[in-house]
């Protein structure tokens, strides 16, 4: 009997100890990270990686092609506008230019022959022959008239009259031949229609070919178009290149832009002039720059993500501002686009919001004790939620709504932070 009584006493003491400990634990304040809510700006944004490019970059070519006699620069070299960068062998072009000069000279000679005027001496000689033939015709006409009178008077025979008639015919025939000879002389020395136009066109064609060769010779030497840095050299000294082959490229340092390819779903509020934030992760620290959207491509392009997903993206060009000497073409940067911003809003971390009886709620510390406060949410970002109703400036909320031991009326202590 005594043993049974002792056993009941031990059980009573054990239960009493448990109740006492539970009561002690309940009365002990719960340590929890707290957050004091104050009005602040809340923005909705997204960040994409971009690539730094040169705003002024140019490939340099030789219009004529040919052998490269000398390279006067190298990759990474700083050059000034007007510096000779590449010298080409122009000997073959000069030979072609000499050949055209000869063709022009020959054409001028052929034109002079084709368009020459009749020789004054030849023309005058033929005119004298015509005058002599005319005198013979006049004399023959006079003789024939005299013979006709004599024949009618019976002084000369019919045969003599016929001889006079033949003499007149031969004189007239001679005169006709001399006139025809003068006409033929003019015809032989008068060019056919279109001869002048033909030679004029030939001269213009040769002059145009000559001008082209002279231009190619002048353009064979490649000069720096502006102050810059040689980005790439595509050829070697002694190489033979075709016309239009890129020889090297040059860019202007310090004049940079950033190319970003955005998903089409993020493009709704992105437009030229929109402010952005740019971050370059250096080896020692991060560098931050402001910037603006400079241009938006009119069409999307198909890209493949690192995970192998096919995506439709739009190229957006951003112009950074400030001191950007740390940047270089090809550097990767992060570009932040703020699509929506609200000022003087009460916001809390997304993780602090939970659902209570189907309604959004927060744990709020009121007079040192925890209570559930139903709220109405507004703008949501990746990290924050704007609370439109249910909170006031200065309220303290519990960051972790799943904290062990958290219950309504529970005393709460903790370090108060702001965000």
Secondary structure, DSSP 4 states (H G I P E B T S, - for coil): -HHHHHHHHHHHHHHHHHHHHHHHHHHSPEE--EEE---EEEEEEEEEEEEEEESSEEEEE-SS-EEEEEE---TT-EE-TT-EEEEE--HHHHHHHHHHHHHHHHHHHHHHHHTPPPPHHHHHHHHHHHHHHHHHHHHHHHHHHHHHHHHHHTSS-HHHHHHHHHHHHHHHHHHHHHHHHHHHHHHHHSPPTTHHHHHHHHHHHHHHHHHHHHHHHHHHSEE-SSSEEEEEE---TT-EE-TT-EEEEEE-TT-EEEEEEEEGGG-TT--TT-EEEEEEE-SSSEEEEEEEEEEEEEEEEEEE-TTS-EEEEEEEEEEE-S--TT--TT-EEEEEEEEEEEEEE-EEEGGG-EEETTEEEEEEEETTEEEEEE-EEEEE-SSEEEEEES--TT-EEES-TT-TT--TT-BEE--EE--
